Amino acid sequence: MKTLFTARRLYSPIEQVENPLMTVEDGRIVEVSSQLERQPDAAPQVDFGDAVLAPGFFDIHIHGGAGIDAMQAPAADVARLGKFLASRGVTAYFPTTVAAPLDATCAALGRLADAIDAAANANGDSGPARPVGIHLEGPFLSHKRRGVHPPENLVEPTVAIFDRLWQAARGHLRMMTIAPELPGAIEVIAEAARRSVCVSLGHSDAQLPAALEGVKNGARHATHTFNAMRPLDHRDPGIIGEVLSDSSLTADIIADGIHVAPEVVKLFLLAKGIEKSVLITDAISATGMPDGRYRLGPIQVDVKDGKCTSGNSLAGSVLTMDRAVRNIMRFAGWSLRDAVRAATFNPALAVGMSGERGLLVAGARADFVVLTPAGDVVKTIVGGRGYQ
């Protein structure tokens, strides 16, 4: 059935369309045009008035929400997590692991692969936000920059261990965070890149030469820039110097105002620009829940006043993607259109999924969010039909 969607404005987000007329049929966008250019067809029409149509948000680094830990959740809870994420404008996401014993990690990867397969077999029907790939954060992390990842669960990277994890995920491993300075890391980076995994530099104490070698061998992204990274020094730029200065790299940031000061978020956005900046949440099971004690994989986390800690370390966030979008508008003066791009097209491009996600163009999935001009979520549409 064909449905027409109209609003005051549409951000593709590459292009801006005034008084858009978006035609959707069988869960796909058939056409995007303007009511200023042609009259609508004789089909059911949904008018969102003064609102903005934008692609559904794509969170490539998220550990959970609504009391659900993605690494430990059964399939039913993964669906419930998707409902919560859709209420915040997210239509696709990468459930993300933390360092755990290898057997436990493989078991979690298998459960997440089941959830991804189940979502893919929904035949285009509307539903909650969908897991569309797995982000492996750990076990190939620096002990010095491990954050809250348990040290006993970190291992030196080998192609054999990577292959075991790859097989457990049944090909759904789409992103991997790795410290390039570790012995064996370069070989694993090259192999992961060969398998079309988005290799992301992070949890790293790398000096500049090691970071450069990682990029040379296939790394193309950076994980939560500044957090769990060797600090930037004006005479010893290290990994952050490479991340901020290399125009070939995309990079993500947690724009909650807690992990990174607003002024430094602004500097990051200036350095990476509109095309290379990616927003993530790094959200944990506590997101959308009251203060208390929660789980992050095998880690116990205390949450108070929006801050997640384990011991003396930050342990993920309770940030939601709609708030991240509004935050960078406030922190850096970005327009809603540019902020939306950092939460939609840019992450899709970074992980090699821009042909399917992050754009409102003919042929794309009809997964989109309806926003106020200030960036508040009015409604989320998944598969062309209202969900939240």
C-alpha positions in Angstrom: 0.0 0.0 0.0 1.3 3.4 -1.0 1.4 6.2 1.7 2.5 9.8 1.3 4.3 11.6 4.2 4.5 15.4 4.3 6.0 17.9 6.7 7.5 21.4 6.7 11.0 20.1 5.9 13.0 17.0 5.1 16.7 16.4 5.7 18.0 13.5 3.6 20.4 14.6 5.3 22.7 15.3 2.3 20.0 17.5 0.9 17.2 19.7 2.4 13.7 19.6 0.9 11.1 22.2 1.7 7.5 21.0 1.9 8.5 17.4 1.2 6.4 14.8 -0.3 7.8 11.4 0.5 6.1 8.4 -1.1 6.5 5.0 0.7 5.3 1.6 -0.5 6.1 -1.9 0.9 8.5 -0.5 3.5 10.6 1.4 1.0 10.9 5.0 -0.1 9.6 5.2 -3.7 10.2 8.9 -4.3 11.2 12.1 -2.4 9.9 15.3 -4.0 8.4 18.6 -3.0 4.8 19.7 -2.9 6.1 22.9 -4.5 7.0 20.9 -7.6 4.0 18.5 -8.0 0.7 17.6 -6.6 0.3 14.5 -4.4 -1.1 11.3 -5.8 -4.5 9.9 -4.7 -3.1 7.9 -1.8 -3.4 8.0 2.0 -1.5 11.0 3.3 0.1 11.6 6.7 0.9 15.2 7.4 3.3 16.1 10.2 2.7 19.8 9.9 5.7 22.0 11.0 7.9 19.0 11.8 11.1 17.7 10.1 11.5 14.3 8.5 14.9 12.8 8.9 16.5 9.3 8.6 16.1 7.1 11.7 19.1 7.4 14.0 21.8 4.7 13.7 23.7 4.0 17.0 26.9 1.9 16.2 28.0 1.7 19.9 25.4 0.8 22.4 25.4 -1.7 25.3 21.8 -1.6 26.3 18.9 0.4 27.8 15.5 0.1 29.5 17.1 -2.2 32.1 18.4 -4.6 29.4 22.0 -5.5 28.9 22.5 -6.4 25.2 25.3 -8.8 25.9 23.2 -10.9 28.3 19.7 -10.4 27.0 17.6 -13.2 25.5 15.8 -12.6 22.2 12.6 -11.3 23.9 14.6 -8.6 25.7 16.4 -7.6 22.6 13.0 -6.8 21.1 12.0 -4.8 24.1 15.3 -2.8 23.9 14.3 -2.0 20.3 11.1 -0.5 21.4 12.9 1.7 23.9 15.4 2.9 21.2 12.6 3.6 18.7 11.1 5.9 21.3 14.3 7.9 21.1 14.4 8.1 17.3 16.7 5.1 16.7 15.8 2.7 14.0 19.0 0.6 13.7 21.9 -0.1 16.0 24.9 -2.3 16.7 24.6 -4.1 20.0 28.1 -3.8 21.5 30.1 -6.3 23.7 32.5 -5.7 26.6 35.5 -7.7 27.5 34.4 -11.0 29.0 35.8 -14.6 29.1 36.0 -15.8 25.5 33.4 -18.6 26.0 30.9 -16.0 27.4 31.7 -13.6 24.6 31.1 -16.3 22.0 27.8 -17.3 23.6 26.7 -13.6 23.6 27.7 -13.2 20.0 25.6 -16.2 19.1 22.5 -14.8 20.9 23.0 -11.4 19.2 23.4 -13.1 15.8 20.0 -14.9 16.5 18.4 -11.5 17.2 19.8 -10.0 14.0 18.6 -12.9 11.9 15.2 -12.7 13.5 15.0 -8.9 12.7 16.1 -9.5 9.1 13.5 -12.2 8.6 10.7 -9.9 9.6 10.0 -9.4 5.8 10.0 -5.6 6.0 7.2 -5.3 8.5 7.3 -2.4 10.9 8.7 -3.1 14.3 11.1 -1.7 16.9 14.6 -0.5 16.2 16.6 -3.4 14.7 20.0 -4.8 15.5 21.8 -4.9 12.2 25.3 -5.9 13.1 27.6 -6.4 16.1 30.3 -4.1 17.5 33.1 -6.1 19.3 34.6 -3.9 22.0 37.1 -6.1 23.6 39.0 -8.3 24.1 41.8 -6.6 22.0 42.2 -3.6 24.3 45.2 -1.9 26.0 45.5 -2.8 29.7 46.6 0.8 30.4 43.5 2.3 28.6 41.0 -0.5 29.3 38.6 1.8 31.2 36.2 -0.6 33.1 36.9 -3.6 30.9 38.1 -6.4 33.3 41.9 -6.9 32.9 41.6 -10.6 33.2 39.4 -10.7 30.1 41.8 -8.8 27.8 43.9 -10.9 25.4 46.6 -10.2 22.9 45.1 -10.2 19.4 45.6 -13.2 17.1 43.9 -14.0 13.8 42.9 -17.4 15.4 41.0 -15.7 18.2 39.5 -13.1 15.9 38.3 -16.0 13.6 36.7 -17.7 16.6 34.8 -14.6 17.4 33.9 -14.0 13.8 32.5 -17.6 13.5 30.5 -17.2 16.7 28.9 -14.0 15.3 28.1 -15.9 12.1 29.3 -13.1 9.9 27.4 -10.4 11.8 30.5 -8.8 13.2 30.5 -5.4 11.5 32.7 -3.3 13.7 35.6 -4.0 16.1 37.5 -1.7 18.5 41.2 -2.6 18.8 44.4 -1.0 20.2 46.8 -0.9 17.3 50.0 -1.0 19.5 49.3 -4.5 20.9 51.5 -7.4 19.6 49.6 -9.0 16.8 47.1 -6.2 16.3 48.3 -5.2 12.8 47.7 -8.7 11.5 44.2 -8.8 13.0 43.4 -5.3 11.7 44.3 -6.4 8.2 42.3 -9.6 8.4 39.3 -7.9 9.9 39.4 -5.2 7.2 39.7 -7.9 4.5 36.4 -9.3 5.9 34.8 -5.9 5.6 34.7 -5.2 9.3 34.9 -1.6 10.2 38.1 -1.6 12.3 38.0 1.2 14.9 41.0 2.4 16.9 40.3 2.7 20.6 41.0 1.8 24.2 44.6 2.5 23.1 47.8 4.0 24.5 49.3 4.1 21.0 51.9 6.6 20.0 51.6 8.2 16.6 53.6 5.6 14.6 51.4 2.7 15.9 48.2 4.6 15.1 49.5 5.3 11.6 50.4 1.7 11.1 46.9 0.7 12.1 45.3 3.0 9.6 47.8 1.9 6.9 46.6 -1.7 7.4 42.9 -1.0 7.3 41.6 0.8 10.4 39.2 3.5 9.3 37.4 4.8 12.4 38.0 5.8 16.0 36.0 4.7 19.1 34.7 7.3 21.6 37.5 9.9 20.9 39.4 11.1 23.9 38.0 8.5 26.2 40.3 5.5 27.0 42.9 7.0 24.7 46.5 8.2 25.3 46.1 12.0 26.0 46.9 14.5 23.3 50.2 16.3 23.8 51.4 19.1 21.6 54.9 17.4 21.2 53.7 13.8 21.3 50.3 13.8 19.5 49.8 10.0 19.8 46.6 8.3 18.7 44.4 11.4 19.2 46.7 13.4 16.9 46.1 10.9 14.2 42.4 10.7 14.8 41.9 14.4 14.6 44.2 15.2 11.8 43.6 12.3 9.3 40.8 13.4 7.0 40.4 9.8 5.8 39.2 8.7 9.3 35.7 8.9 10.7 35.5 9.2 14.5 32.8 9.0 17.1 32.3 10.8 20.4 30.0 10.6 23.4 28.4 14.0 23.5 26.8 13.8 26.9 28.9 16.6 28.5 30.2 14.1 31.0 32.6 11.9 29.0 34.0 14.9 27.2 33.6 18.6 28.1 31.3 20.5 25.8 34.1 22.8 24.7 36.2 19.7 23.7 33.2 18.2 21.9 33.1 21.5 19.9 36.9 21.2 19.1 36.3 17.6 17.9 33.5 18.7 15.6 35.6 21.4 14.2 38.5 19.0 13.6 36.4 16.2 12.0 33.8 18.4 10.4 30.3 17.7 9.2 31.4 14.7 7.0 33.5 12.7 9.4 31.9 13.2 12.9 29.8 10.4 14.3 27.6 10.4 17.4 27.3 7.4 19.6 25.7 6.9 23.0 27.8 4.1 24.6 24.5 3.6 26.5 24.2 0.9 29.1 21.2 -1.0 30.6 20.5 1.9 33.0 19.5 4.2 30.1 15.9 5.4 30.6 15.9 3.9 34.1 16.1 5.5 37.6 19.4 5.8 39.5 20.7 2.6 40.9 22.9 -0.4 40.3 23.0 -2.0 36.8 25.0 -4.4 34.6 27.4 -3.8 31.8 28.2 -7.3 30.6 30.1 -8.8 33.5 30.6 -5.4 35.2 28.6 -3.9 38.0 27.8 -0.2 37.4 26.4 2.5 39.8 24.4 5.2 38.2 23.7 8.6 39.9 22.7 11.9 38.4 23.3 10.7 34.9 26.8 9.4 35.6 27.7 5.8 35.2 30.7 4.6 37.2 32.5 1.4 38.3 35.0 2.1 40.9 36.7 5.3 39.9 36.1 4.9 36.1 33.3 6.0 33.9 31.3 2.9 32.7 29.3 3.8 29.6 26.5 6.4 29.7 22.7 6.9 29.9 22.8 9.2 26.8 20.1 8.8 24.2 20.7 9.6 20.5 18.1 12.3 20.3 19.7 14.1 23.3 23.2 13.7 21.7 21.8 15.5 18.6 20.4 18.3 20.6 23.6 18.5 22.7 25.9 19.2 19.7 23.5 21.8 18.5 24.0 23.5 21.9 27.7 22.7 22.4 28.9 23.6 18.9 26.1 25.7 17.3 25.5 23.0 14.7 22.2 23.1 12.8 19.7 20.4 13.2 20.4 19.1 9.7 24.2 18.7 10.4 23.6 17.2 13.8 21.2 14.7 12.3 23.8 13.8 9.7 26.2 12.8 12.5 23.6 10.4 13.9 22.4 8.9 10.6 24.4 9.1 7.3 27.8 9.4 8.9 27.7 6.3 11.0 26.1 4.3 8.1 29.0 5.5 5.9 31.6 4.7 8.5 30.5 1.0 8.8 29.9 0.5 5.1 26.0 0.5 5.2 25.2 3.8 3.6 23.4 2.1 0.7 20.8 0.8 3.2 20.8 3.1 6.2 21.0 6.8 7.0 19.4 8.3 3.9 15.9 9.3 2.9 16.2 8.7 -0.9 14.3 6.5 -3.4 15.1 2.8 -2.7 16.1 3.2 0.9 14.2 1.6 3.8 11.4 3.7 5.1 12.9 4.1 8.5 12.7 7.7 9.6 12.1 10.0 12.6 9.8 13.0 12.8 11.5 15.8 14.8 10.5 19.2 16.0 12.8 22.0 14.8 14.5 21.8 18.2 15.3 18.1 17.7 12.7 16.5 19.9 11.3 13.2 18.7 7.6 13.4 17.6 7.3 9.9 16.1 9.5 7.1 14.8 8.5 5.2 11.6 10.0 1.8 11.0 9.3 0.0 7.8 7.0 2.8 6.6 4.5 2.5 9.5 4.3 4.2 12.8 5.9 2.5 15.7 6.4 5.1 18.5 
